[in-house]
Amino acid sequence: MNRSKIVICPDLDYAKERVPEQLDAPIVKTFFTDEFKVDDTAAVTREAYIAEEVTKAIVLAASAYNIYAQNALLKLLEEPPRNIMFVVISRSKNGLLPTIRSRLQMEVLPVEKPAVDLGIDIGRLDLEAIFTFVKTHRNAKRETLKALIEKLLEETLLVHRIRLREKQLDYFENALELADLNARADALLLHLMLEIYEAKAGRS
């Protein structure tokens, strides 16, 4: 029985961390790259034909899968060697050829957002509170940083009813994109907090 599958997850880094730990396989080999090319297919094929007495999972993850590489993988995915299962991680199913999608089961891995407590009262915002907040969260990792940005926006708009201009709303959207690129938390949070402070003070 072919246990190979496709995992769709918009956050590749999250999927690369979670998927290997969730697999029921004694041996897990990973092939992570920005663009999966024909050379990568050759390396995967060599690994697949190293015989094992127990199940070996070969996990592929890439921002993009070259069409020629996918075609080269097709036969291997369809009829894997004994005790070999493949897991292909992609941000979107559209990044994979229909021939690949039709041969493997597909599942979606939702991204678990960390619960965050802002620890600040936006209704009583002042500069001292802003700098304390930024200092507290200056080393926030990507997912926590994104959760903080989303929570800030939610509290500003829905809880405290502070109006933000379209340009200020764009700052939040851009901040989320930059957080995905591992931008510095302190710089992003300081900028957003100062925009909220300005809007709250009625200077927007």
PyMOL commands that place a pseudoatom at each C-alpha (Angstrom):
pseudoatom trace, name=CA, resn=MET, resi=1, chain=A, elem=C, hetatm=0, pos=[0.000, 0.000, 0.000]
pseudoatom trace, name=CA, resn=ASN, resi=2, chain=A, elem=C, hetatm=0, pos=[1.361, 3.422, -0.991]
pseudoatom trace, name=CA, resn=ARG, resi=3, chain=A, elem=C, hetatm=0, pos=[1.270, 5.607, 2.126]
pseudoatom trace, name=CA, resn=SER, resi=4, chain=A, elem=C, hetatm=0, pos=[2.842, 8.581, 0.377]
pseudoatom trace, name=CA, resn=LYS, resi=5, chain=A, elem=C, hetatm=0, pos=[1.007, 11.894, 0.567]
pseudoatom trace, name=CA, resn=ILE, resi=6, chain=A, elem=C, hetatm=0, pos=[1.000, 15.605, -0.163]
pseudoatom trace, name=CA, resn=VAL, resi=7, chain=A, elem=C, hetatm=0, pos=[0.799, 18.073, 2.721]
pseudoatom trace, name=CA, resn=ILE, resi=8, chain=A, elem=C, hetatm=0, pos=[-0.468, 21.563, 1.919]
pseudoatom trace, name=CA, resn=CYS, resi=9, chain=A, elem=C, hetatm=0, pos=[0.582, 24.276, 4.363]
pseudoatom trace, name=CA, resn=PRO, resi=10, chain=A, elem=C, hetatm=0, pos=[0.929, 28.021, 3.681]
pseudoatom trace, name=CA, resn=ASP, resi=11, chain=A, elem=C, hetatm=0, pos=[3.794, 28.244, 6.203]
pseudoatom trace, name=CA, resn=LEU, resi=12, chain=A, elem=C, hetatm=0, pos=[6.617, 26.058, 4.908]
pseudoatom trace, name=CA, resn=ASP, resi=13, chain=A, elem=C, hetatm=0, pos=[8.874, 26.573, 7.919]
pseudoatom trace, name=CA, resn=TYR, resi=14, chain=A, elem=C, hetatm=0, pos=[6.072, 25.503, 10.238]
pseudoatom trace, name=CA, resn=ALA, resi=15, chain=A, elem=C, hetatm=0, pos=[5.368, 22.425, 8.095]
pseudoatom trace, name=CA, resn=LYS, resi=16, chain=A, elem=C, hetatm=0, pos=[9.061, 21.474, 7.869]
pseudoatom trace, name=CA, resn=GLU, resi=17, chain=A, elem=C, hetatm=0, pos=[9.205, 21.422, 11.651]
pseudoatom trace, name=CA, resn=ARG, resi=18, chain=A, elem=C, hetatm=0, pos=[5.875, 19.698, 12.337]
pseudoatom trace, name=CA, resn=VAL, resi=19, chain=A, elem=C, hetatm=0, pos=[5.508, 17.106, 9.571]
pseudoatom trace, name=CA, resn=PRO, resi=20, chain=A, elem=C, hetatm=0, pos=[8.650, 15.015, 10.279]
pseudoatom trace, name=CA, resn=GLU, resi=21, chain=A, elem=C, hetatm=0, pos=[7.758, 14.764, 13.989]
pseudoatom trace, name=CA, resn=GLN, resi=22, chain=A, elem=C, hetatm=0, pos=[4.218, 13.597, 13.183]
pseudoatom trace, name=CA, resn=LEU, resi=23, chain=A, elem=C, hetatm=0, pos=[5.249, 10.757, 10.875]
pseudoatom trace, name=CA, resn=ASP, resi=24, chain=A, elem=C, hetatm=0, pos=[4.911, 7.147, 11.977]
pseudoatom trace, name=CA, resn=ALA, resi=25, chain=A, elem=C, hetatm=0, pos=[8.253, 6.095, 10.503]
pseudoatom trace, name=CA, resn=PRO, resi=26, chain=A, elem=C, hetatm=0, pos=[11.426, 4.958, 12.286]
pseudoatom trace, name=CA, resn=ILE, resi=27, chain=A, elem=C, hetatm=0, pos=[13.616, 6.660, 9.667]
pseudoatom trace, name=CA, resn=VAL, resi=28, chain=A, elem=C, hetatm=0, pos=[12.940, 10.146, 8.296]
pseudoatom trace, name=CA, resn=LYS, resi=29, chain=A, elem=C, hetatm=0, pos=[15.094, 11.790, 5.625]
pseudoatom trace, name=CA, resn=THR, resi=30, chain=A, elem=C, hetatm=0, pos=[14.444, 15.391, 4.622]
pseudoatom trace, name=CA, resn=PHE, resi=31, chain=A, elem=C, hetatm=0, pos=[15.131, 17.264, 1.392]
pseudoatom trace, name=CA, resn=PHE, resi=32, chain=A, elem=C, hetatm=0, pos=[14.390, 20.955, 1.969]
pseudoatom trace, name=CA, resn=THR, resi=33, chain=A, elem=C, hetatm=0, pos=[15.247, 23.554, -0.652]
pseudoatom trace, name=CA, resn=ASP, resi=34, chain=A, elem=C, hetatm=0, pos=[13.972, 26.815, -2.076]
pseudoatom trace, name=CA, resn=GLU, resi=35, chain=A, elem=C, hetatm=0, pos=[13.380, 25.374, -5.560]
pseudoatom trace, name=CA, resn=PHE, resi=36, chain=A, elem=C, hetatm=0, pos=[13.194, 21.626, -6.083]
pseudoatom trace, name=CA, resn=LYS, resi=37, chain=A, elem=C, hetatm=0, pos=[15.137, 20.840, -9.272]
pseudoatom trace, name=CA, resn=VAL, resi=38, chain=A, elem=C, hetatm=0, pos=[16.108, 17.793, -11.336]
pseudoatom trace, name=CA, resn=ASP, resi=39, chain=A, elem=C, hetatm=0, pos=[19.339, 17.415, -9.350]
pseudoatom trace, name=CA, resn=ASP, resi=40, chain=A, elem=C, hetatm=0, pos=[17.242, 17.175, -6.194]
pseudoatom trace, name=CA, resn=THR, resi=41, chain=A, elem=C, hetatm=0, pos=[15.145, 14.452, -7.804]
pseudoatom trace, name=CA, resn=ALA, resi=42, chain=A, elem=C, hetatm=0, pos=[18.321, 12.472, -8.466]
pseudoatom trace, name=CA, resn=ALA, resi=43, chain=A, elem=C, hetatm=0, pos=[19.376, 12.784, -4.820]
pseudoatom trace, name=CA, resn=VAL, resi=44, chain=A, elem=C, hetatm=0, pos=[15.916, 11.731, -3.625]
pseudoatom trace, name=CA, resn=THR, resi=45, chain=A, elem=C, hetatm=0, pos=[15.959, 8.737, -5.977]
pseudoatom trace, name=CA, resn=ARG, resi=46, chain=A, elem=C, hetatm=0, pos=[19.332, 7.593, -4.639]
pseudoatom trace, name=CA, resn=GLU, resi=47, chain=A, elem=C, hetatm=0, pos=[18.036, 7.815, -1.078]
pseudoatom trace, name=CA, resn=ALA, resi=48, chain=A, elem=C, hetatm=0, pos=[14.841, 5.957, -1.969]
pseudoatom trace, name=CA, resn=TYR, resi=49, chain=A, elem=C, hetatm=0, pos=[16.794, 2.992, -3.311]
pseudoatom trace, name=CA, resn=ILE, resi=50, chain=A, elem=C, hetatm=0, pos=[18.886, 2.564, -0.177]
pseudoatom trace, name=CA, resn=ALA, resi=51, chain=A, elem=C, hetatm=0, pos=[17.198, -0.560, 1.179]
pseudoatom trace, name=CA, resn=GLU, resi=52, chain=A, elem=C, hetatm=0, pos=[15.670, -0.466, 4.653]
pseudoatom trace, name=CA, resn=GLU, resi=53, chain=A, elem=C, hetatm=0, pos=[14.024, -3.167, 6.754]
pseudoatom trace, name=CA, resn=VAL, resi=54, chain=A, elem=C, hetatm=0, pos=[11.704, -0.610, 8.350]
pseudoatom trace, name=CA, resn=THR, resi=55, chain=A, elem=C, hetatm=0, pos=[9.649, 2.245, 6.940]
pseudoatom trace, name=CA, resn=LYS, resi=56, chain=A, elem=C, hetatm=0, pos=[11.660, 5.219, 5.758]
pseudoatom trace, name=CA, resn=ALA, resi=57, chain=A, elem=C, hetatm=0, pos=[9.859, 8.509, 5.127]
pseudoatom trace, name=CA, resn=ILE, resi=58, chain=A, elem=C, hetatm=0, pos=[11.391, 10.885, 2.616]
pseudoatom trace, name=CA, resn=VAL, resi=59, chain=A, elem=C, hetatm=0, pos=[10.077, 14.403, 3.166]
pseudoatom trace, name=CA, resn=LEU, resi=60, chain=A, elem=C, hetatm=0, pos=[10.336, 17.002, 0.396]
pseudoatom trace, name=CA, resn=ALA, resi=61, chain=A, elem=C, hetatm=0, pos=[9.636, 20.685, 0.947]
pseudoatom trace, name=CA, resn=ALA, resi=62, chain=A, elem=C, hetatm=0, pos=[10.208, 23.583, -1.424]
pseudoatom trace, name=CA, resn=SER, resi=63, chain=A, elem=C, hetatm=0, pos=[8.843, 27.010, -2.208]
pseudoatom trace, name=CA, resn=ALA, resi=64, chain=A, elem=C, hetatm=0, pos=[8.637, 25.880, -5.837]
pseudoatom trace, name=CA, resn=TYR, resi=65, chain=A, elem=C, hetatm=0, pos=[8.848, 22.549, -7.630]
pseudoatom trace, name=CA, resn=ASN, resi=66, chain=A, elem=C, hetatm=0, pos=[10.419, 22.616, -11.082]
pseudoatom trace, name=CA, resn=ILE, resi=67, chain=A, elem=C, hetatm=0, pos=[8.129, 20.999, -13.676]
pseudoatom trace, name=CA, resn=TYR, resi=68, chain=A, elem=C, hetatm=0, pos=[10.896, 18.766, -15.034]
pseudoatom trace, name=CA, resn=ALA, resi=69, chain=A, elem=C, hetatm=0, pos=[11.780, 17.651, -11.515]
pseudoatom trace, name=CA, resn=GLN, resi=70, chain=A, elem=C, hetatm=0, pos=[8.140, 16.787, -10.848]
pseudoatom trace, name=CA, resn=ASN, resi=71, chain=A, elem=C, hetatm=0, pos=[7.917, 14.739, -14.031]
pseudoatom trace, name=CA, resn=ALA, resi=72, chain=A, elem=C, hetatm=0, pos=[11.108, 12.913, -13.071]
pseudoatom trace, name=CA, resn=LEU, resi=73, chain=A, elem=C, hetatm=0, pos=[9.618, 12.142, -9.636]
pseudoatom trace, name=CA, resn=LEU, resi=74, chain=A, elem=C, hetatm=0, pos=[6.313, 10.872, -10.978]
pseudoatom trace, name=CA, resn=LYS, resi=75, chain=A, elem=C, hetatm=0, pos=[7.154, 7.171, -11.378]
pseudoatom trace, name=CA, resn=LEU, resi=76, chain=A, elem=C, hetatm=0, pos=[8.983, 7.075, -8.040]
pseudoatom trace, name=CA, resn=LEU, resi=77, chain=A, elem=C, hetatm=0, pos=[6.023, 8.584, -6.197]
pseudoatom trace, name=CA, resn=GLU, resi=78, chain=A, elem=C, hetatm=0, pos=[3.565, 6.297, -7.923]
pseudoatom trace, name=CA, resn=GLU, resi=79, chain=A, elem=C, hetatm=0, pos=[5.507, 3.108, -7.230]
pseudoatom trace, name=CA, resn=PRO, resi=80, chain=A, elem=C, hetatm=0, pos=[7.931, 3.742, -4.349]
pseudoatom trace, name=CA, resn=PRO, resi=81, chain=A, elem=C, hetatm=0, pos=[10.532, 1.110, -3.439]
pseudoatom trace, name=CA, resn=ARG, resi=82, chain=A, elem=C, hetatm=0, pos=[9.770, -1.288, -0.585]
pseudoatom trace, name=CA, resn=ASN, resi=83, chain=A, elem=C, hetatm=0, pos=[9.364, 0.379, 2.839]
pseudoatom trace, name=CA, resn=ILE, resi=84, chain=A, elem=C, hetatm=0, pos=[9.602, 3.876, 1.348]
pseudoatom trace, name=CA, resn=MET, resi=85, chain=A, elem=C, hetatm=0, pos=[6.950, 6.564, 1.783]
pseudoatom trace, name=CA, resn=PHE, resi=86, chain=A, elem=C, hetatm=0, pos=[7.119, 10.083, 0.406]
pseudoatom trace, name=CA, resn=VAL, resi=87, chain=A, elem=C, hetatm=0, pos=[5.716, 13.273, 1.885]
pseudoatom trace, name=CA, resn=VAL, resi=88, chain=A, elem=C, hetatm=0, pos=[5.627, 16.253, -0.464]
pseudoatom trace, name=CA, resn=ILE, resi=89, chain=A, elem=C, hetatm=0, pos=[5.093, 19.591, 1.294]
pseudoatom trace, name=CA, resn=SER, resi=90, chain=A, elem=C, hetatm=0, pos=[3.832, 22.536, -0.724]
pseudoatom trace, name=CA, resn=ARG, resi=91, chain=A, elem=C, hetatm=0, pos=[2.314, 25.933, 0.091]
pseudoatom trace, name=CA, resn=SER, resi=92, chain=A, elem=C, hetatm=0, pos=[-0.436, 25.337, -2.459]
pseudoatom trace, name=CA, resn=LYS, resi=93, chain=A, elem=C, hetatm=0, pos=[-1.761, 22.391, -4.412]
pseudoatom trace, name=CA, resn=ASN, resi=94, chain=A, elem=C, hetatm=0, pos=[-1.455, 24.551, -7.526]
pseudoatom trace, name=CA, resn=GLY, resi=95, chain=A, elem=C, hetatm=0, pos=[2.321, 24.377, -7.133]
pseudoatom trace, name=CA, resn=LEU, resi=96, chain=A, elem=C, hetatm=0, pos=[2.168, 20.690, -8.046]
pseudoatom trace, name=CA, resn=LEU, resi=97, chain=A, elem=C, hetatm=0, pos=[1.301, 19.074, -11.370]
pseudoatom trace, name=CA, resn=PRO, resi=98, chain=A, elem=C, hetatm=0, pos=[-2.149, 17.445, -11.677]
pseudoatom trace, name=CA, resn=THR, resi=99, chain=A, elem=C, hetatm=0, pos=[-0.378, 14.141, -12.393]
pseudoatom trace, name=CA, resn=ILE, resi=100, chain=A, elem=C, hetatm=0, pos=[1.345, 14.350, -8.992]
pseudoatom trace, name=CA, resn=ARG, resi=101, chain=A, elem=C, hetatm=0, pos=[-1.832, 15.416, -7.188]
pseudoatom trace, name=CA, resn=SER, resi=102, chain=A, elem=C, hetatm=0, pos=[-3.870, 12.599, -8.709]
pseudoatom trace, name=CA, resn=ARG, resi=103, chain=A, elem=C, hetatm=0, pos=[-1.509, 9.890, -7.482]
pseudoatom trace, name=CA, resn=LEU, resi=104, chain=A, elem=C, hetatm=0, pos=[-1.130, 10.869, -3.824]
pseudoatom trace, name=CA, resn=GLN, resi=105, chain=A, elem=C, hetatm=0, pos=[-3.579, 11.523, -1.040]
pseudoatom trace, name=CA, resn=MET, resi=106, chain=A, elem=C, hetatm=0, pos=[-3.645, 15.136, 0.037]
pseudoatom trace, name=CA, resn=GLU, resi=107, chain=A, elem=C, hetatm=0, pos=[-4.056, 16.694, 3.447]
pseudoatom trace, name=CA, resn=VAL, resi=108, chain=A, elem=C, hetatm=0, pos=[-3.979, 20.244, 4.779]
pseudoatom trace, name=CA, resn=LEU, resi=109, chain=A, elem=C, hetatm=0, pos=[-1.835, 21.186, 7.762]
pseudoatom trace, name=CA, resn=PRO, resi=110, chain=A, elem=C, hetatm=0, pos=[-3.358, 24.180, 9.558]
pseudoatom trace, name=CA, resn=VAL, resi=111, chain=A, elem=C, hetatm=0, pos=[-0.937, 26.593, 11.183]
pseudoatom trace, name=CA, resn=GLU, resi=112, chain=A, elem=C, hetatm=0, pos=[-1.479, 26.807, 14.927]
pseudoatom trace, name=CA, resn=LYS, resi=113, chain=A, elem=C, hetatm=0, pos=[-1.260, 30.428, 15.999]
pseudoatom trace, name=CA, resn=PRO, resi=114, chain=A, elem=C, hetatm=0, pos=[0.363, 30.983, 19.389]
pseudoatom trace, name=CA, resn=ALA, resi=115, chain=A, elem=C, hetatm=0, pos=[-1.840, 32.606, 22.030]
pseudoatom trace, name=CA, resn=VAL, resi=116, chain=A, elem=C, hetatm=0, pos=[-0.442, 36.006, 22.954]
pseudoatom trace, name=CA, resn=ASP, resi=117, chain=A, elem=C, hetatm=0, pos=[-1.101, 38.466, 25.743]
pseudoatom trace, name=CA, resn=LEU, resi=118, chain=A, elem=C, hetatm=0, pos=[-0.208, 42.011, 24.743]
pseudoatom trace, name=CA, resn=GLY, resi=119, chain=A, elem=C, hetatm=0, pos=[0.330, 43.055, 28.342]
pseudoatom trace, name=CA, resn=ILE, resi=120, chain=A, elem=C, hetatm=0, pos=[-0.486, 46.635, 27.422]
pseudoatom trace, name=CA, resn=ASP, resi=121, chain=A, elem=C, hetatm=0, pos=[-3.633, 48.765, 27.627]
pseudoatom trace, name=CA, resn=ILE, resi=122, chain=A, elem=C, hetatm=0, pos=[-3.989, 50.450, 24.259]
pseudoatom trace, name=CA, resn=GLY, resi=123, chain=A, elem=C, hetatm=0, pos=[-6.680, 52.684, 25.756]
pseudoatom trace, name=CA, resn=ARG, resi=124, chain=A, elem=C, hetatm=0, pos=[-4.037, 54.218, 28.045]
pseudoatom trace, name=CA, resn=LEU, resi=125, chain=A, elem=C, hetatm=0, pos=[-1.158, 54.175, 25.638]
pseudoatom trace, name=CA, resn=ASP, resi=126, chain=A, elem=C, hetatm=0, pos=[1.848, 56.404, 26.300]
pseudoatom trace, name=CA, resn=LEU, resi=127, chain=A, elem=C, hetatm=0, pos=[5.430, 56.457, 25.086]
pseudoatom trace, name=CA, resn=GLU, resi=128, chain=A, elem=C, hetatm=0, pos=[6.804, 54.737, 28.176]
pseudoatom trace, name=CA, resn=ALA, resi=129, chain=A, elem=C, hetatm=0, pos=[4.331, 51.872, 27.749]
pseudoatom trace, name=CA, resn=ILE, resi=130, chain=A, elem=C, hetatm=0, pos=[5.254, 51.600, 24.058]
pseudoatom trace, name=CA, resn=PHE, resi=131, chain=A, elem=C, hetatm=0, pos=[8.968, 51.270, 24.707]
pseudoatom trace, name=CA, resn=THR, resi=132, chain=A, elem=C, hetatm=0, pos=[8.378, 48.763, 27.518]
pseudoatom trace, name=CA, resn=PHE, resi=133, chain=A, elem=C, hetatm=0, pos=[6.180, 46.708, 25.170]
pseudoatom trace, name=CA, resn=VAL, resi=134, chain=A, elem=C, hetatm=0, pos=[8.763, 46.783, 22.374]
pseudoatom trace, name=CA, resn=LYS, resi=135, chain=A, elem=C, hetatm=0, pos=[11.562, 45.843, 24.770]
pseudoatom trace, name=CA, resn=THR, resi=136, chain=A, elem=C, hetatm=0, pos=[9.508, 42.926, 26.153]
pseudoatom trace, name=CA, resn=HIS, resi=137, chain=A, elem=C, hetatm=0, pos=[8.829, 41.487, 22.682]
pseudoatom trace, name=CA, resn=ARG, resi=138, chain=A, elem=C, hetatm=0, pos=[12.032, 42.517, 20.883]
pseudoatom trace, name=CA, resn=ASN, resi=139, chain=A, elem=C, hetatm=0, pos=[13.108, 38.899, 20.386]
pseudoatom trace, name=CA, resn=ALA, resi=140, chain=A, elem=C, hetatm=0, pos=[9.705, 37.497, 19.388]
pseudoatom trace, name=CA, resn=LYS, resi=141, chain=A, elem=C, hetatm=0, pos=[9.965, 34.675, 16.860]
pseudoatom trace, name=CA, resn=ARG, resi=142, chain=A, elem=C, hetatm=0, pos=[8.096, 34.771, 13.597]
pseudoatom trace, name=CA, resn=GLU, resi=143, chain=A, elem=C, hetatm=0, pos=[4.799, 33.109, 14.559]
pseudoatom trace, name=CA, resn=THR, resi=144, chain=A, elem=C, hetatm=0, pos=[4.605, 34.940, 17.888]
pseudoatom trace, name=CA, resn=LEU, resi=145, chain=A, elem=C, hetatm=0, pos=[5.420, 38.217, 16.155]
pseudoatom trace, name=CA, resn=LYS, resi=146, chain=A, elem=C, hetatm=0, pos=[2.660, 37.694, 13.598]
pseudoatom trace, name=CA, resn=ALA, resi=147, chain=A, elem=C, hetatm=0, pos=[0.209, 36.853, 16.394]
pseudoatom trace, name=CA, resn=LEU, resi=148, chain=A, elem=C, hetatm=0, pos=[1.217, 40.048, 18.237]
pseudoatom trace, name=CA, resn=ILE, resi=149, chain=A, elem=C, hetatm=0, pos=[0.680, 42.163, 15.112]
pseudoatom trace, name=CA, resn=GLU, resi=150, chain=A, elem=C, hetatm=0, pos=[-2.762, 40.633, 14.499]
pseudoatom trace, name=CA, resn=LYS, resi=151, chain=A, elem=C, hetatm=0, pos=[-3.724, 41.089, 18.165]
pseudoatom trace, name=CA, resn=LEU, resi=152, chain=A, elem=C, hetatm=0, pos=[-2.609, 44.723, 18.100]
pseudoatom trace, name=CA, resn=LEU, resi=153, chain=A, elem=C, hetatm=0, pos=[-4.752, 45.428, 15.074]
pseudoatom trace, name=CA, resn=GLU, resi=154, chain=A, elem=C, hetatm=0, pos=[-7.761, 43.635, 16.562]
pseudoatom trace, name=CA, resn=GLU, resi=155, chain=A, elem=C, hetatm=0, pos=[-7.540, 45.506, 19.881]
pseudoatom trace, name=CA, resn=THR, resi=156, chain=A, elem=C, hetatm=0, pos=[-6.988, 48.850, 18.175]
pseudoatom trace, name=CA, resn=LEU, resi=157, chain=A, elem=C, hetatm=0, pos=[-9.928, 48.581, 15.770]
pseudoatom trace, name=CA, resn=LEU, resi=158, chain=A, elem=C, hetatm=0, pos=[-12.473, 46.396, 17.543]
pseudoatom trace, name=CA, resn=VAL, resi=159, chain=A, elem=C, hetatm=0, pos=[-11.877, 46.880, 21.264]
pseudoatom trace, name=CA, resn=HIS, resi=160, chain=A, elem=C, hetatm=0, pos=[-10.792, 50.510, 21.473]
pseudoatom trace, name=CA, resn=ARG, resi=161, chain=A, elem=C, hetatm=0, pos=[-12.437, 51.716, 18.265]
pseudoatom trace, name=CA, resn=ILE, resi=162, chain=A, elem=C, hetatm=0, pos=[-9.388, 53.692, 17.198]
pseudoatom trace, name=CA, resn=ARG, resi=163, chain=A, elem=C, hetatm=0, pos=[-9.650, 54.693, 13.564]
pseudoatom trace, name=CA, resn=LEU, resi=164, chain=A, elem=C, hetatm=0, pos=[-6.663, 53.992, 11.358]
pseudoatom trace, name=CA, resn=ARG, resi=165, chain=A, elem=C, hetatm=0, pos=[-6.100, 55.510, 7.953]
pseudoatom trace, name=CA, resn=GLU, resi=166, chain=A, elem=C, hetatm=0, pos=[-5.786, 53.244, 4.947]
pseudoatom trace, name=CA, resn=LYS, resi=167, chain=A, elem=C, hetatm=0, pos=[-2.045, 53.866, 4.884]
pseudoatom trace, name=CA, resn=GLN, resi=168, chain=A, elem=C, hetatm=0, pos=[-1.779, 52.829, 8.532]
pseudoatom trace, name=CA, resn=LEU, resi=169, chain=A, elem=C, hetatm=0, pos=[-3.745, 49.656, 7.841]
pseudoatom trace, name=CA, resn=ASP, resi=170, chain=A, elem=C, hetatm=0, pos=[-1.295, 48.944, 5.034]
pseudoatom trace, name=CA, resn=TYR, resi=171, chain=A, elem=C, hetatm=0, pos=[1.527, 49.176, 7.575]
pseudoatom trace, name=CA, resn=PHE, resi=172, chain=A, elem=C, hetatm=0, pos=[-0.001, 46.257, 9.465]
pseudoatom trace, name=CA, resn=GLU, resi=173, chain=A, elem=C, hetatm=0, pos=[-0.326, 44.181, 6.303]
pseudoatom trace, name=CA, resn=ASN, resi=174, chain=A, elem=C, hetatm=0, pos=[3.257, 44.959, 5.347]
pseudoatom trace, name=CA, resn=ALA, resi=175, chain=A, elem=C, hetatm=0, pos=[4.422, 44.148, 8.864]
pseudoatom trace, name=CA, resn=LEU, resi=176, chain=A, elem=C, hetatm=0, pos=[2.893, 40.667, 8.610]
pseudoatom trace, name=CA, resn=GLU, resi=177, chain=A, elem=C, hetatm=0, pos=[4.713, 40.088, 5.324]
pseudoatom trace, name=CA, resn=LEU, resi=178, chain=A, elem=C, hetatm=0, pos=[7.994, 41.305, 6.815]
pseudoatom trace, name=CA, resn=ALA, resi=179, chain=A, elem=C, hetatm=0, pos=[7.484, 39.102, 9.873]
pseudoatom trace, name=CA, resn=ASP, resi=180, chain=A, elem=C, hetatm=0, pos=[7.226, 36.149, 7.471]
pseudoatom trace, name=CA, resn=LEU, resi=181, chain=A, elem=C, hetatm=0, pos=[10.656, 37.154, 6.189]
pseudoatom trace, name=CA, resn=ASN, resi=182, chain=A, elem=C, hetatm=0, pos=[12.041, 37.150, 9.749]
pseudoatom trace, name=CA, resn=ALA, resi=183, chain=A, elem=C, hetatm=0, pos=[12.350, 40.918, 10.033]
pseudoatom trace, name=CA, resn=ARG, resi=184, chain=A, elem=C, hetatm=0, pos=[13.364, 42.310, 13.434]
pseudoatom trace, name=CA, resn=ALA, resi=185, chain=A, elem=C, hetatm=0, pos=[10.480, 42.277, 15.879]
pseudoatom trace, name=CA, resn=ASP, resi=186, chain=A, elem=C, hetatm=0, pos=[11.489, 45.467, 17.703]
pseudoatom trace, name=CA, resn=ALA, resi=187, chain=A, elem=C, hetatm=0, pos=[11.571, 47.584, 14.538]
pseudoatom trace, name=CA, resn=LEU, resi=188, chain=A, elem=C, hetatm=0, pos=[8.184, 46.340, 13.309]
pseudoatom trace, name=CA, resn=LEU, resi=189, chain=A, elem=C, hetatm=0, pos=[6.451, 46.658, 16.673]
pseudoatom trace, name=CA, resn=LEU, resi=190, chain=A, elem=C, hetatm=0, pos=[7.842, 50.123, 17.386]
pseudoatom trace, name=CA, resn=HIS, resi=191, chain=A, elem=C, hetatm=0, pos=[6.596, 51.424, 14.051]
pseudoatom trace, name=CA, resn=LEU, resi=192, chain=A, elem=C, hetatm=0, pos=[3.107, 49.976, 14.549]
pseudoatom trace, name=CA, resn=MET, resi=193, chain=A, elem=C, hetatm=0, pos=[2.809, 51.149, 18.147]
pseudoatom trace, name=CA, resn=LEU, resi=194, chain=A, elem=C, hetatm=0, pos=[3.773, 54.698, 17.201]
pseudoatom trace, name=CA, resn=GLU, resi=195, chain=A, elem=C, hetatm=0, pos=[1.139, 54.660, 14.446]
pseudoatom trace, name=CA, resn=ILE, resi=196, chain=A, elem=C, hetatm=0, pos=[-1.486, 53.542, 16.971]
pseudoatom trace, name=CA, resn=TYR, resi=197, chain=A, elem=C, hetatm=0, pos=[-0.310, 56.232, 19.427]
pseudoatom trace, name=CA, resn=GLU, resi=198, chain=A, elem=C, hetatm=0, pos=[-0.583, 58.896, 16.723]
pseudoatom trace, name=CA, resn=ALA, resi=199, chain=A, elem=C, hetatm=0, pos=[-4.057, 57.722, 15.672]
pseudoatom trace, name=CA, resn=LYS, resi=200, chain=A, elem=C, hetatm=0, pos=[-5.235, 57.577, 19.282]
pseudoatom trace, name=CA, resn=ALA, resi=201, chain=A, elem=C, hetatm=0, pos=[-3.985, 61.097, 19.928]
pseudoatom trace, name=CA, resn=GLY, resi=202, chain=A, elem=C, hetatm=0, pos=[-6.059, 62.279, 16.973]
pseudoatom trace, name=CA, resn=ARG, resi=203, chain=A, elem=C, hetatm=0, pos=[-3.106, 63.387, 14.907]
pseudoatom trace, name=CA, resn=SER, resi=204, chain=A, elem=C, hetatm=0, pos=[-3.834, 61.030, 12.006]
for i in range(1, 204): cmd.bond("trace and resi %d" % i, "trace and resi %d" % (i + 1))
show_as sticks, trace
zoom trace
